[in-house]
Amino acid sequence: GQSFMSVRNSEEAEWLFKHFAKHPPRYDLEAYFFVLDALHFTLKQLKPLRHLEARELLEGLRQFGLKSFGPMSRSVLEHWGIFSCEDFGKIVFDLVRLGFIGKKEDDSISDFKEGFSFKEAFDLPYHK
């Protein structure tokens, strides 16, 4: 497998810590690290590198969650305040607003509303 570096010990993380110390985030700080890490994880799988559509990022978030937390994925995400794909979209657009990630003009937070059910995505792989 590919080795993976978390953004947690990076300049990005330091900036997020400082920013959120002054402006409390709407989700747990770990949720932002998770989304950034999942974005990097998903982009690493793309050949050639290009802009991700919301559905592709959601699939990457799902895979990265299962890889990182296994059967505890949904519990961990819910602990951070993430209960739906729309929550992922809000985090993504917070990161866009803060300049961490880019977006195309036609990208919208509503693109994340048509995502998956957390129960099906994170629980069913372990209850077959």
C-alpha positions as CSV (number, residue, x, y, z in Angstrom):
1,G,0.0,0.0,0.0
2,Q,0.9,3.6,-0.3
3,S,2.3,5.4,2.7
4,F,0.2,8.3,3.9
5,M,1.1,11.5,5.6
6,S,-1.5,13.3,7.7
7,V,-1.8,17.1,7.5
8,R,-1.9,17.1,11.3
9,N,1.8,18.0,11.7
10,S,2.0,20.5,8.9
11,E,1.9,24.2,8.4
12,E,-1.7,23.8,7.3
13,A,-2.6,22.3,10.7
14,E,-0.8,25.1,12.5
15,W,-2.7,27.7,10.6
16,L,-6.0,25.9,11.3
17,F,-5.2,25.7,15.0
18,K,-4.5,29.4,15.1
19,H,-7.6,30.3,13.0
20,F,-10.0,28.2,15.0
21,A,-8.6,29.5,18.3
22,K,-10.0,32.9,17.2
23,H,-13.0,31.6,15.3
24,P,-14.5,28.4,16.7
25,P,-15.3,25.9,14.0
26,R,-18.8,24.5,13.5
27,Y,-17.3,20.9,13.7
28,D,-14.6,19.4,15.8
29,L,-11.1,20.3,14.6
30,E,-10.4,16.6,13.9
31,A,-13.2,16.6,11.3
32,Y,-11.3,19.2,9.3
33,F,-8.1,17.2,9.5
34,F,-10.0,14.1,8.4
35,V,-11.5,15.8,5.4
36,L,-8.1,17.2,4.3
37,D,-6.4,13.8,4.8
38,A,-9.3,12.1,2.9
39,L,-8.9,14.7,0.1
40,H,-5.1,13.9,-0.2
41,F,-5.9,10.2,0.0
42,T,-8.4,10.5,-2.8
43,L,-6.3,12.7,-5.0
44,K,-3.4,10.2,-4.7
45,Q,-5.6,7.6,-6.4
46,L,-6.4,9.8,-9.4
47,K,-4.4,9.4,-12.6
48,P,-4.0,12.0,-14.0
49,L,-4.5,14.5,-11.2
50,R,-7.6,16.7,-11.8
51,H,-10.5,18.4,-9.9
52,L,-12.7,16.1,-7.9
53,E,-16.4,16.1,-8.2
54,A,-18.4,16.0,-5.0
55,R,-19.5,12.4,-5.5
56,E,-15.8,11.3,-6.0
57,L,-14.7,13.1,-2.9
58,L,-17.6,11.6,-0.9
59,E,-16.5,8.1,-2.1
60,G,-13.0,9.0,-1.0
61,L,-14.2,10.1,2.4
62,R,-16.1,6.9,2.7
63,Q,-13.1,4.7,1.8
64,F,-10.8,6.7,4.0
65,G,-13.2,6.5,6.9
66,L,-13.4,2.7,6.6
67,K,-9.6,2.4,6.1
68,S,-8.9,4.7,9.1
69,F,-11.6,3.6,11.6
70,G,-13.2,0.3,10.3
71,P,-16.4,-0.5,12.0
72,M,-16.1,2.5,14.3
73,S,-16.2,5.0,11.3
74,R,-19.7,6.2,11.8
75,S,-19.3,6.6,15.6
76,V,-16.0,8.6,15.2
77,L,-17.6,10.9,12.5
78,E,-20.7,11.4,14.6
79,H,-18.5,12.2,17.6
80,W,-17.0,15.0,15.5
81,G,-20.5,16.3,14.6
82,I,-20.6,14.7,11.1
83,F,-23.9,12.9,10.5
84,S,-24.4,13.2,6.8
85,C,-22.8,13.9,3.4
86,E,-24.1,17.5,3.7
87,D,-21.9,17.9,6.9
88,F,-18.9,16.9,4.7
89,G,-19.9,19.5,2.2
90,K,-20.1,22.2,4.9
91,I,-16.6,21.3,6.0
92,V,-15.3,21.3,2.4
93,F,-16.8,24.7,1.8
94,D,-15.3,26.0,5.1
95,L,-11.9,24.8,3.8
96,V,-12.6,26.5,0.4
97,R,-13.5,29.8,2.2
98,L,-10.3,29.5,4.3
99,G,-8.3,29.0,1.1
100,F,-7.1,25.4,1.8
101,I,-8.8,23.9,-1.2
102,G,-10.1,25.3,-4.5
103,K,-13.4,24.9,-6.2
104,K,-14.8,25.3,-9.7
105,E,-17.4,28.0,-10.3
106,D,-20.2,25.5,-10.6
107,D,-19.3,23.6,-7.5
108,S,-22.0,23.9,-4.8
109,I,-22.5,22.7,-1.3
110,S,-25.8,21.2,-2.6
111,D,-23.6,18.7,-4.6
112,F,-23.1,17.0,-1.3
113,K,-26.8,16.5,-0.4
114,E,-27.2,13.6,-2.8
115,G,-24.6,11.5,-1.1
116,F,-24.8,8.2,0.7
117,S,-26.6,7.0,3.9
118,F,-24.0,6.8,6.7
119,K,-25.7,3.6,8.0
120,E,-25.3,2.0,4.6
121,A,-21.8,3.4,3.9
122,F,-20.2,2.7,7.2
123,D,-22.2,0.0,9.0
124,L,-23.2,-2.4,6.2
125,P,-19.7,-3.4,5.1
126,Y,-19.4,-5.0,8.5
127,H,-22.9,-6.6,8.8
128,K,-23.1,-8.8,5.7
